[in-house]
Amino acid sequence: MSKKVPYKIYLTEEQMPKQWYNMLADMKVKPAPYLNPATLEPLGVTDLYPIFCEELAKQELNTQDRYIDIPEGILNFYKIYRPSPLIRAYNLEKALGTPAKIYFKFEGSNTSGSHKLNSAAAQVYYAKEQGLKCLTTETGAGQWGTALAMACAHFGLDLKVYMVKISSQQKPYRKTVMETFGAEVIPSPSETTKVGREILKNDPNTHGSLGCAISEAIEASMSRDDCRYVLGSVMNQVILHQSIIGLEAKKAMELVDEYPDIVIGCAGGGSNLGGLIGAFMQDRFAGRKAPYFIAVEPASCPSFTRGKFAYDFCDTGRVTPLAKMYTLGSDFKPSPNHAGGLRYHGMSPMLSQLYYDGYIDEARAVEQSAVFEAACLFAKHETILPAPESSHAVRVAIDEALKCKETGEAKKILFGLTGTGTFDMTAYSSYISGEMVDYNPTDEELEASFSRLPKVE
């Protein structure tokens, strides 16, 4: 008789990964190069130095090194809140009456309430090592801004956060937490930057978008030589840092002689999804047994399922390099009634290439009322209030477990619980009161956005 798996599986401090895994090194087809928006020529490492820290720019374009050592200063910071637990969702399984085994990797056991701290610590550490004094960034739901504020406070750097205006209104306490750690938080678009003023001139009532906030943060960073821009998703460097999630999850499952049949991650810009699947995707690259990978995104911002795989700007102000990715168009703005996070118009170029080539098996778009239904069910049985972003993965994990109930298959399902929903009470209240409205962009709206994609041969 097999040994019962404990509710929570923790690695020891000694078992924590000491290296990040770089999927780029094992990809047969690499993501298309970033392009200079003026010349359409591929960018090299030094071209990224004015925007990113030098070490991060090198990581961004590193397609050779499979493993990259985690510096001791970052490891010491990780030890404050890592390793994070792998949890067997016994109570949810029982409630569903499914033979499936449901596991989730919980990344919410830190004050930021999310996985974002994994990359925030790394990016701030490298900025400090380079001698920088200031960082700028954007944030949507606020987890990234909070995580970065924590890391900047720890390493002693100033931070300016451009927070999507509608999010700053819906989640005022996120702003307070960032300010508690010393960050300056500015609702975006704002009057503090040229691009912000231009956006407001054209649309004074705009609710903002991550694309707008990125434009403002980059402009602000380039006004000082001792300042750089950092970001919490989309880029290769971020997915590299987040690979610690999947590495820990895989090792924890090995401790109880388990291996997932299905791996599910929520997908906005790609940081959580890429971080969770990396260690398991390595098995597929090597031709070994691998899970079925599912990316879950909101129906109101469906870059994978309804976007174009094309070159696009990463920001609304069109000041960033061009990236080839699944995109809805840099001008796309989710409906203001969209409360479930994952608002970015594009998807990580690395993950876009993996999806295009069939390494990510499936992408699903789910409506937010179904997402919050799953979140409430999960909370009642597992006693964790999940972040709306994470709840997209919860939704599909439940759906897959119910399929197992119909077929009698005892599949092993792993999903990423990226964080907690403690600061998302407005969204939960909207759902519970029956005021939440689902919205899917029309084909006409998407085609209008696609028509403004840059023309790249």
Phi, psi and omega per residue, in radians:
M1 nan 2.297 -3.082
S2 -1.229 2.621 -3.132
K3 -1.254 2.406 -3.140
K4 -1.165 2.316 3.121
V5 -1.316 2.293 3.104
P6 -1.156 2.786 3.112
Y7 -1.038 -0.822 -3.101
K8 -2.080 2.307 3.139
I9 -2.016 2.022 -3.135
Y10 -1.962 2.414 2.900
L11 -1.361 2.740 2.984
T12 -1.393 2.899 3.093
E13 -1.016 -0.650 -3.139
E14 -1.199 -0.459 -3.118
Q15 -1.500 -0.128 3.117
M16 -1.041 2.464 3.083
P17 -1.024 2.445 3.104
K18 -1.860 -0.013 3.117
Q19 -2.394 2.617 2.957
W20 -1.544 2.673 3.081
Y21 -1.779 2.246 -3.089
N22 -1.807 1.749 -3.124
M23 -1.049 -0.511 -3.112
L24 -0.964 -0.598 -3.078
A25 -1.159 -0.481 -3.074
D26 -1.787 -0.097 -3.134
M27 -1.283 2.224 3.120
K28 -1.181 -0.716 3.068
V29 -1.923 2.017 -3.115
K30 -1.379 2.723 3.022
P31 -1.012 2.592 3.090
A32 -1.063 2.607 -3.092
P33 -1.159 2.669 2.958
Y34 -1.179 2.543 -3.114
L35 -2.046 2.495 2.992
N36 -1.151 2.156 -3.054
P37 -1.141 -0.362 -3.124
A38 -1.513 -0.730 -3.047
T39 -1.831 -0.285 -3.050
L40 1.105 0.360 3.066
E41 -1.558 2.557 3.114
P42 -1.055 2.499 3.137
L43 -1.574 2.464 3.014
G44 -1.729 3.123 -3.081
V45 -1.028 -0.816 -3.067
T46 -1.156 -0.415 3.093
D47 -1.149 -0.394 -3.123
L48 -1.562 -0.192 -3.069
Y49 -1.041 -0.619 3.127
P50 -1.151 -0.355 -3.097
I51 -1.742 -0.878 -3.033
F52 -1.878 2.803 2.940
C53 -1.011 2.610 -3.039
E54 -1.086 -0.756 -3.129
E55 -1.137 -0.645 3.117
L56 -1.208 -0.639 3.072
A57 -1.081 -0.704 3.102
K58 -1.125 -0.743 3.110
Q59 -1.118 -0.625 -3.111
E60 -1.022 -0.677 -3.047
L61 -1.877 0.219 -3.113
N62 -1.395 1.873 3.114
T63 -1.908 0.169 -3.026
Q64 -1.880 -0.718 -3.000
D65 -1.563 2.006 -3.124
R66 -1.171 -0.693 3.128
Y67 -2.160 2.443 3.134
I68 -2.190 2.187 -3.100
D69 -1.063 2.422 3.036
I70 -1.537 2.065 -3.111
P71 -1.009 2.650 -3.085
E72 -1.028 -0.653 -3.136
G73 -1.086 -0.609 3.099
I74 -1.331 -0.728 3.092
L75 -1.011 -0.715 3.130
N76 -1.110 -0.647 3.086
F77 -1.205 -0.772 3.114
Y78 -0.951 -0.660 -3.057
K79 -1.140 -0.247 3.077
I80 -1.138 -0.601 -3.041
Y81 -2.361 -0.030 3.112
R82 -2.015 2.819 0.017
P83 -1.274 2.662 3.111
S84 -1.576 2.706 -3.036
P85 -1.371 2.565 2.863
L86 -1.711 2.200 -3.004
I87 -2.085 2.319 3.024
R88 -1.521 2.144 -3.047
A89 -1.515 1.131 -3.103
Y90 -1.029 -0.753 -3.071
N91 -1.192 -0.664 3.072
L92 -1.153 -0.739 3.092
E93 -0.981 -0.791 -3.116
K94 -1.120 -0.761 -3.130
A95 -1.094 -0.609 -3.130
L96 -1.442 -0.314 -3.086
G97 1.137 0.632 -3.064
T98 -1.829 2.546 3.008
P99 -1.389 -0.114 -3.135
A100 -1.150 2.631 3.014
K101 -1.796 2.073 -3.063
I102 -1.874 2.143 3.080
Y103 -2.064 2.558 2.992
F104 -2.400 2.466 3.074
K105 -1.619 1.998 -3.006
F106 -1.693 2.032 -3.078
E107 -1.863 0.260 -3.030
G108 -1.696 0.172 -3.042
S109 -1.527 0.824 3.014
N110 -2.598 2.903 -3.004
T111 -1.079 -0.524 3.082
S112 -1.192 -0.365 3.105
G113 1.295 0.323 -3.088
S114 -2.733 3.076 3.109
H115 -1.287 -0.194 -3.005
K116 -1.046 -0.422 -3.101
L117 -1.121 -0.433 -3.124
N118 -1.054 -0.721 3.129
S119 -1.559 -0.547 3.106
A120 -1.019 -0.791 -3.140
A121 -1.044 -0.759 -3.108
A122 -1.158 -0.812 -3.072
Q123 -1.167 -0.688 3.125
V124 -1.216 -0.665 3.105
Y125 -1.012 -0.837 -3.111
Y126 -1.169 -0.606 3.082
A127 -1.119 -0.735 3.107
K128 -1.097 -0.766 3.138
E129 -1.089 -0.523 -3.140
Q130 -1.431 -0.165 3.131
G131 1.557 0.268 3.122
L132 -1.305 2.754 -3.096
K133 -2.007 -0.324 -2.969
C134 -2.516 2.550 3.038
L135 -2.286 2.643 3.006
T136 -2.196 2.696 3.112
T137 -2.785 3.011 2.983
E138 -1.956 2.811 2.988
T139 -2.628 2.553 3.117
G140 -1.755 -1.519 3.141
A141 -1.150 -0.424 3.065
G142 1.977 -0.217 -3.121
Q143 -1.093 -0.761 -3.120
W144 -1.140 -0.808 3.121
G145 -1.044 -0.692 3.112
T146 -1.134 -0.806 3.141
A147 -1.061 -0.746 -3.120
L148 -1.190 -0.640 3.082
A149 -1.082 -0.697 3.104
M150 -1.101 -0.811 -3.107
A151 -1.165 -0.706 3.119
C152 -1.119 -0.680 3.101
A153 -1.106 -0.694 -3.115
H154 -1.166 -0.764 -3.061
F155 -1.656 -0.114 3.025
G156 1.455 0.734 3.077
L157 -2.045 2.618 3.038
D158 -1.349 2.658 -3.093
L159 -2.481 2.325 3.020
K160 -2.072 2.162 -3.075
V161 -1.999 2.165 3.002
Y162 -1.675 1.914 -3.060
M163 -1.771 2.256 3.128
V164 -0.847 2.226 -2.954
K165 -0.955 -0.813 -3.108
I166 -1.117 -0.599 3.113
S167 -1.221 -0.676 3.135
S168 -1.134 -0.517 3.094
Q169 -1.354 -0.685 -3.099
Q170 -1.370 -0.451 -3.035
K171 -2.287 1.103 -3.072
P172 -1.100 -0.486 -3.103
Y173 -1.295 -0.408 2.991
R174 -1.074 -0.754 3.114
K175 -1.042 -0.730 -3.133
T176 -1.116 -0.706 3.124
V177 -1.113 -0.767 3.110
M178 -1.041 -0.761 -3.139
E179 -1.175 -0.564 3.074
T180 -1.037 -0.634 3.116
F181 -1.519 0.094 3.003
G182 1.746 0.087 -3.117
A183 -1.425 2.623 2.965
E184 -1.640 2.183 -3.066
V185 -2.012 2.201 -3.080
I186 -2.163 2.089 3.055
P187 -1.059 2.408 -3.047
S188 -2.125 2.407 0.123
P189 -1.354 2.689 -3.044
S190 -2.292 3.035 3.090
E191 -1.544 0.073 -3.047
T192 -1.487 -0.179 -3.134
T193 -2.296 2.777 3.114
K194 -1.108 -0.787 -3.101
V195 -1.183 -0.622 3.100
G196 -1.111 -0.761 3.133
R197 -1.113 -0.652 3.141
E198 -1.179 -0.729 3.120
I199 -1.112 -0.742 3.137
L200 -1.186 -0.582 3.104
K201 -1.098 -0.718 -3.115
N202 -1.382 -0.481 -3.096
D203 -2.592 1.406 -3.051
P204 -1.047 -0.434 -3.079
N205 -1.752 0.248 -3.100
T206 -1.053 2.520 3.066
H207 -1.539 -0.077 3.138
G208 1.481 3.010 3.105
S209 -2.772 2.893 3.066
L210 -1.072 -0.634 3.114
G211 -1.043 -0.730 3.083
C212 -1.087 -0.825 -3.068
A213 -1.140 -0.638 3.085
I214 -1.065 -0.803 3.137
S215 -0.995 -0.798 -3.125
E216 -1.146 -0.745 -3.111
A217 -1.124 -0.696 3.134
I218 -1.169 -0.774 3.121
E219 -1.033 -0.772 -3.122
A220 -1.128 -0.665 -3.109
S221 -1.166 -0.565 -3.054
M222 -1.445 0.037 3.089
S223 -1.513 -0.116 -3.127
R224 -2.362 2.388 3.126
D225 -1.213 -0.456 -3.089
D226 -1.712 0.399 -3.102
C227 -2.249 2.558 3.053
R228 -2.423 2.835 3.102
Y229 -1.631 2.451 3.033
V230 -2.316 2.725 -3.105
L231 -2.513 2.786 -2.940
G232 -1.828 0.096 -3.133
S233 -2.768 -3.038 2.990
V234 1.263 -0.910 -2.952
M235 -1.355 2.738 -3.139
N236 -1.034 -0.704 -3.103
Q237 -1.055 -0.655 -3.122
V238 -1.220 -0.775 3.121
I239 -1.124 -0.595 3.048
L240 -1.013 -0.893 -3.114
H241 -1.114 -0.638 -3.114
Q242 -1.325 -0.126 3.133
S243 -1.067 -0.293 3.107
I244 -1.079 -0.458 3.121
I245 -1.100 -0.948 -3.113
G246 -1.187 -0.630 3.114
L247 -1.081 -0.768 3.101
E248 -1.162 -0.736 -3.102
A249 -1.090 -0.757 -3.123
K250 -1.130 -0.763 -3.138
K251 -1.142 -0.672 3.128
A252 -1.146 -0.684 3.114
M253 -1.178 -0.605 3.093
E254 -1.107 -0.571 -3.138
L255 -1.103 -0.444 3.127
V256 -1.982 0.376 3.076
D257 0.964 0.780 3.102
E258 -2.154 2.738 3.064
Y259 -2.606 2.305 -3.027
P260 -1.275 2.502 2.982
D261 -1.503 -0.523 -3.108
I262 -2.354 2.355 3.030
V263 -2.135 2.229 -3.018
I264 -2.172 2.272 3.093
G265 -2.378 2.495 3.025
C266 -1.245 2.616 -3.027
A267 -2.329 1.965 3.023
G268 -1.993 -1.371 2.988
G269 -1.731 -0.404 3.017
G270 2.106 -0.031 -3.019
S271 -1.147 -0.806 3.132
N272 -1.214 -0.819 -3.127
L273 -1.017 -0.859 -3.134
G274 -1.106 -0.704 3.139
G275 -1.149 -0.666 -3.119
L276 -1.265 -0.740 -3.003
I277 -1.455 -0.314 -2.968
G278 -0.902 -0.934 -3.065
A279 -1.099 -0.549 3.125
F280 -1.459 -0.584 3.082
M281 -1.095 -0.532 3.095
Q282 -1.015 -0.615 3.082
D283 -1.119 -0.701 3.122
R284 -1.185 -0.708 3.089
F285 -1.002 -0.658 -3.078
A286 -1.485 -0.004 3.126
G287 1.409 0.249 3.114
R288 -1.592 3.033 3.032
K289 -0.968 2.376 -3.125
A290 -2.509 2.756 3.129
P291 -1.269 2.987 2.958
Y292 -1.546 2.130 -3.024
F293 -1.731 2.236 3.121
I294 -2.154 2.186 3.029
A295 -1.744 2.326 -3.097
V296 -2.084 2.211 -3.109
E297 -2.279 2.880 3.121
P298 -1.329 2.482 3.114
A299 -1.127 -0.401 -3.122
S300 -1.467 -0.151 3.099
C301 -2.511 1.156 -2.902
P302 -1.622 1.210 -3.038
S303 -1.145 -0.752 3.121
F304 -1.167 -0.868 -2.937
T305 -1.458 -0.395 -3.122
R306 -2.329 0.050 -3.123
G307 -1.452 3.069 3.077
K308 -1.812 2.436 3.035
F309 -1.538 1.676 -2.979
A310 -2.723 2.885 3.027
Y311 -1.237 2.401 3.113
D312 -2.694 2.851 3.009
F313 -1.312 2.598 3.104
C314 -1.510 -0.048 -3.093
D315 -2.470 2.800 -3.107
T316 -1.262 -0.583 -3.123
G317 -1.322 -0.119 3.080
R318 1.031 0.808 3.085
V319 -1.934 -0.181 -3.112
T320 -1.472 2.863 2.961
P321 -1.051 2.764 3.064
L322 -1.434 2.417 3.104
A323 -2.219 2.442 3.068
K324 -1.531 2.063 -3.026
M325 -2.779 2.935 2.943
Y326 -1.276 2.172 -3.024
T327 -2.481 2.649 3.011
L328 -1.731 0.034 -3.073
G329 1.755 2.350 -3.031
S330 -1.136 -0.279 3.095
D331 -1.515 -0.139 -3.055
F332 -1.175 2.334 3.091
K333 -2.236 2.145 3.088
P334 -1.051 2.677 3.086
S335 -0.975 2.460 3.140
P336 -1.100 -0.313 3.107
N337 -1.462 0.037 3.093
H338 -1.368 1.991 -3.038
A339 -1.890 -0.042 -2.956
G340 -1.603 0.193 3.131
G341 1.289 -2.890 -3.137
L342 0.974 0.950 -2.976
R343 -1.649 -0.044 -2.982
Y344 -1.235 2.543 -3.058
H345 -1.329 -0.321 -3.077
G346 -2.222 3.132 -3.139
M347 -2.231 2.591 3.113
S348 -0.721 2.263 3.083
P349 -0.986 -0.655 3.126
M350 -1.114 -0.850 -3.133
L351 -1.218 -0.573 3.072
S352 -1.057 -0.763 3.119
Q353 -1.142 -0.711 3.115
L354 -1.112 -0.676 3.117
Y355 -1.223 -0.756 3.131
Y356 -1.043 -0.664 -3.109
D357 -1.523 -0.001 3.055
G358 1.544 0.122 3.124
Y359 -1.322 -0.614 2.920
I360 -1.541 2.053 -2.928
D361 -1.233 -0.616 -2.992
E362 -2.696 2.547 2.963
A363 -2.148 2.351 3.112
R364 -2.174 2.441 3.049
A365 -1.868 2.260 -3.090
V366 -2.170 2.546 -3.119
E367 -1.413 2.646 -2.948
Q368 -1.212 -0.507 3.097
S369 -1.136 -0.667 3.084
A370 -1.189 -0.584 3.103
V371 -1.121 -0.814 -3.115
F372 -1.287 -0.488 3.009
E373 -1.052 -0.804 3.115
A374 -1.141 -0.683 -3.133
A375 -1.077 -0.755 -3.133
C376 -1.179 -0.697 3.090
L377 -1.092 -0.785 3.130
F378 -1.085 -0.790 -3.112
A379 -1.051 -0.740 -3.101
K380 -1.102 -0.599 -3.027
H381 -1.756 -0.428 -3.120
E382 -1.946 -0.038 3.056
T383 1.082 0.344 3.035
I384 -2.066 2.215 3.064
L385 -1.467 1.903 -3.033
P386 -1.381 2.589 3.022
A387 -1.081 2.577 3.104
P388 -0.956 -0.661 3.121
E389 -1.066 -0.884 3.130
S390 -1.046 -0.531 -3.043
S391 -1.178 -0.321 3.002
H392 -1.098 -0.736 3.093
A393 -1.214 -0.648 3.079
V394 -1.016 -0.778 -3.133
R395 -0.965 -0.872 -3.074
V396 -1.308 -0.536 3.041
A397 -1.080 -0.740 3.085
I398 -1.120 -0.760 3.131
D399 -1.051 -0.745 -3.141
E400 -1.193 -0.636 3.105
A401 -1.154 -0.634 3.107
L402 -1.217 -0.569 3.025
K403 -1.088 -0.708 3.103
C404 -1.111 -0.572 3.087
K405 -1.097 -0.667 3.138
E406 -1.260 -0.677 -3.056
T407 -1.610 -0.309 -3.082
G408 1.413 0.133 -3.131
E409 -1.405 2.366 3.122
A410 -1.689 1.055 -3.119
K411 -1.212 2.640 3.083
K412 -1.725 2.045 -3.055
I413 -1.933 2.236 3.065
L414 -2.088 2.259 3.022
F415 -2.329 2.824 -3.131
G416 -1.682 2.100 2.988
L417 -1.701 1.631 -2.938
T418 -1.223 -0.362 -3.117
G419 3.107 -3.066 -3.085
T420 -1.778 2.762 -3.109
G421 -1.790 0.438 -3.053
T422 -1.003 -0.598 -3.100
F423 -1.685 0.214 -3.053
D424 -1.943 0.579 -3.057
M425 -1.151 -0.520 3.091
T426 -1.067 -0.745 3.133
A427 -1.177 -0.804 3.124
Y428 -1.087 -0.708 3.126
S429 -1.084 -0.704 3.117
S430 -1.068 -0.715 3.129
Y431 -1.199 -0.849 -3.064
I432 -1.112 -0.625 -3.125
S433 -1.374 -0.143 -3.114
G434 1.438 0.190 -3.112
E435 -1.560 -0.195 -3.096
M436 -1.190 2.334 -3.123
V437 -2.089 2.307 3.058
D438 -1.440 2.494 3.112
Y439 -2.464 2.259 3.039
N440 -2.038 2.258 3.106
P441 -1.076 2.506 3.125
T442 -1.349 2.819 3.070
D443 -1.043 -0.633 -3.130
E444 -1.139 -0.709 3.105
E445 -1.106 -0.765 -3.140
L446 -1.182 -0.712 3.139
E447 -1.108 -0.632 3.101
A448 -1.111 -0.695 3.117
S449 -1.219 -0.742 3.137
F450 -1.088 -0.553 -3.099
S451 -1.141 -0.296 -3.127
R452 -1.764 0.162 3.055
L453 -1.112 2.532 3.114
P454 -1.074 2.555 -3.137
K455 -1.534 1.817 3.141
V456 -2.189 2.208 3.141
E457 -1.263 nan nan
